[in-house]
Amino acid sequence: MTEFNFNDIDYKMTDNWKDLTFGQWFKIQQLIRKSRLIQLPPIIESLEMISILCNIEDDSLDEIPYELHIELSTVINQITKQLTNFDEQKWKNITKTVYNVNGKNYSFNSNGTFTAAEMYDIEVYSTQLQNNQITEEEHLLKIASSIIRGAYEETTESGTKYWKLLKKNMMDITSIENDIMSMNCLWISSVVNFFFDGKSNNKKTTKLYTLKKS
């Protein structure tokens, strides 16, 4: 993290792409799209990027000194460079199968297979994407919320512990999407790629998602 102080407030700014939350990545994609549509001045775009990387929802950082803005802009350039030169294979490695966020545990089917209900949802989302009804980042969020479920620990008669997934109809999709926003973007991308890159048992393939600028 890059730390700085402004108006007697300490800020922490994400300075490595692998540390981004999915919510930060989601907002960055939205910012890139907005910048292209309305041609945001570079300094305005970078100020918004700084706010995203600092998890600031308002415009409180718009008044930072220009010298500090230049310094923080180097962090943005660093992240952009990392993103451009990432090793795709590393982004596909799942380092953990259970993710704890906001006091809740989440996991996925480690066999990489879809239920019929999940496949139905995914095909609906893919159609929405093709018809420009949702953006690519919204598409990824919806797919992730379909295959990532709440999980709880169970114990077999022999004393072996394992994680069991909640049934889909017991889950609040809005709650899942909100929690996914707080998860690491690398983990989300890795899980989704696990289901679609041929490592799983799925016969159906779809567009691979790697976290890159659209």
C-alpha positions in Angstrom: 0.0 0.0 0.0 1.1 3.6 -0.7 0.3 5.8 2.3 -0.1 9.5 2.3 -1.6 12.3 4.5 -4.0 15.0 3.3 -5.8 17.5 5.5 -4.7 15.6 8.5 -6.3 12.3 7.3 -4.2 9.2 6.6 -5.0 7.4 3.4 -3.9 4.0 2.0 -3.8 3.5 -1.7 -3.7 0.1 -3.4 -0.5 0.0 -5.4 -0.4 -3.6 -6.7 -2.9 -5.0 -9.1 -3.0 -8.4 -7.3 -4.3 -6.6 -4.2 -7.3 -5.0 -5.8 -10.8 -5.9 -4.6 -13.3 -7.0 -7.2 -15.2 -3.8 -6.4 -12.2 -1.6 -7.2 -11.7 -3.5 -10.5 -15.4 -3.1 -11.3 -15.3 0.7 -10.7 -12.1 1.0 -12.7 -13.7 -0.7 -15.7 -16.7 1.7 -15.4 -14.3 4.7 -15.2 -12.4 3.5 -18.4 -15.7 3.2 -20.2 -16.9 6.6 -19.0 -13.6 8.2 -20.0 -13.9 6.9 -23.5 -17.5 8.0 -23.9 -17.2 11.5 -22.7 -13.4 12.0 -23.1 -12.6 12.8 -19.5 -9.5 15.1 -19.2 -6.6 12.9 -18.0 -6.2 14.7 -14.7 -9.9 14.1 -13.9 -9.6 10.5 -14.8 -6.5 10.0 -12.6 -8.2 11.8 -9.7 -11.1 9.4 -9.9 -8.7 6.5 -10.2 -6.9 7.6 -7.1 -10.2 7.8 -5.2 -11.1 4.2 -6.3 -7.7 2.9 -5.2 -8.1 4.6 -1.8 -11.7 3.3 -1.4 -13.0 6.9 -1.3 -16.6 7.3 -2.4 -16.7 11.1 -2.5 -14.6 13.8 -4.1 -12.6 14.6 -1.0 -9.3 14.0 -2.8 -10.0 16.4 -5.6 -8.2 19.1 -3.7 -4.9 17.3 -3.2 -1.8 19.3 -4.1 -0.8 18.9 -7.7 2.7 17.6 -6.7 1.0 14.9 -4.6 -1.3 14.1 -7.6 1.8 13.6 -9.8 3.3 11.3 -7.2 0.2 9.2 -6.9 -0.2 9.1 -10.7 3.0 7.0 -10.8 1.2 4.4 -8.8 -1.6 4.3 -11.4 1.0 3.9 -14.1 2.7 1.1 -12.1 -0.6 -0.8 -11.8 -1.4 -0.3 -15.5 2.1 -1.7 -16.4 1.5 -4.7 -14.1 -1.8 -5.3 -15.7 -0.4 -5.2 -19.2 2.4 -7.6 -18.4 0.6 -10.1 -16.1 1.3 -13.8 -16.4 -2.1 -15.3 -17.4 -1.2 -18.7 -15.9 -0.7 -17.2 -12.5 -4.1 -15.6 -12.7 -5.7 -19.0 -13.1 -4.1 -20.5 -10.0 -6.6 -20.8 -7.1 -4.7 -20.4 -3.9 -7.7 -21.1 -1.6 -11.1 -22.7 -2.0 -12.8 -21.0 0.9 -13.0 -17.2 1.2 -14.1 -15.4 4.3 -15.4 -11.9 3.9 -17.7 -9.8 6.1 -17.8 -12.6 8.6 -19.2 -15.1 6.1 -17.5 -18.1 4.3 -17.8 -18.6 0.5 -16.7 -21.4 -1.7 -17.5 -23.1 -5.0 -17.8 -26.6 -6.5 -14.2 -27.8 -6.6 -15.1 -30.3 -9.4 -15.8 -27.3 -11.6 -19.2 -28.6 -12.7 -22.3 -26.6 -13.1 -25.8 -27.4 -11.9 -28.6 -27.0 -14.4 -29.8 -23.9 -12.6 -26.4 -22.3 -12.8 -26.0 -23.1 -16.5 -29.4 -21.5 -17.2 -28.4 -18.4 -15.3 -25.1 -18.2 -17.2 -26.7 -18.5 -20.6 -29.2 -15.8 -19.7 -26.3 -13.5 -18.6 -24.3 -14.3 -21.8 -27.4 -13.4 -23.9 -27.7 -10.1 -22.0 -24.1 -9.3 -22.7 -24.4 -10.1 -26.4 -27.4 -7.8 -26.6 -25.5 -5.0 -24.7 -28.0 -5.2 -21.8 -25.1 -5.5 -19.3 -21.5 -4.6 -19.4 -18.6 -7.1 -19.3 -17.9 -6.3 -15.6 -21.6 -6.8 -14.8 -21.4 -10.1 -16.7 -18.5 -11.3 -14.7 -20.1 -10.3 -11.4 -23.3 -12.2 -12.3 -21.4 -15.3 -13.3 -19.3 -15.1 -10.1 -22.5 -14.8 -8.0 -23.9 -17.9 -9.7 -21.0 -20.2 -9.0 -19.8 -18.8 -5.6 -22.0 -19.9 -2.7 -22.1 -19.6 1.0 -20.3 -22.4 2.8 -20.3 -24.0 6.2 -18.1 -26.6 7.9 -19.3 -30.1 8.4 -17.7 -33.1 10.2 -18.0 -36.7 9.0 -18.5 -39.6 11.5 -14.8 -40.3 11.3 -14.1 -36.7 12.4 -13.0 -35.4 9.0 -14.0 -31.8 8.5 -15.1 -30.5 5.1 -16.9 -27.5 3.6 -20.5 -27.8 2.3 -22.1 -25.4 0.0 -25.5 -23.8 0.7 -28.2 -24.5 -1.8 -28.7 -21.8 -4.4 -32.3 -21.1 -3.3 -31.1 -20.4 0.2 -28.8 -17.6 -1.0 -29.5 -13.9 -1.3 -28.0 -13.0 -4.6 -27.8 -9.3 -3.8 -25.9 -10.1 -0.6 -23.6 -12.4 -2.5 -22.9 -9.6 -5.1 -22.2 -7.1 -2.3 -19.7 -9.5 -0.6 -18.0 -10.4 -4.0 -17.3 -6.7 -4.3 -15.1 -7.0 -1.2 -13.3 -10.1 -2.4 -9.9 -10.1 -4.1 -10.3 -9.6 -7.9 -7.6 -12.1 -8.6 -9.4 -14.8 -6.7 -12.7 -14.1 -8.5 -11.0 -14.2 -11.9 -9.3 -17.4 -11.0 -12.5 -19.1 -9.8 -14.4 -18.1 -13.0 -11.5 -19.2 -15.2 -11.4 -22.5 -13.4 -14.9 -23.3 -14.7 -14.3 -22.1 -18.2 -10.7 -22.8 -19.2 -10.9 -26.6 -19.8 -9.6 -27.6 -16.3 -13.1 -28.4 -15.1 -15.5 -31.0 -16.4 -17.7 -28.6 -18.3 -18.3 -29.3 -22.0 -19.6 -25.8 -22.7 -17.0 -23.1 -23.1 -17.4 -19.3 -22.9 -15.2 -16.3 -23.1 -12.2 -16.4 -20.8 -12.0 -13.6 -18.3 -8.7 -12.0 -17.5 -8.6 -8.8 -15.6 -7.6 -6.4 -18.3 -8.8 -3.1 -19.7 -11.7 -3.6 -22.1 
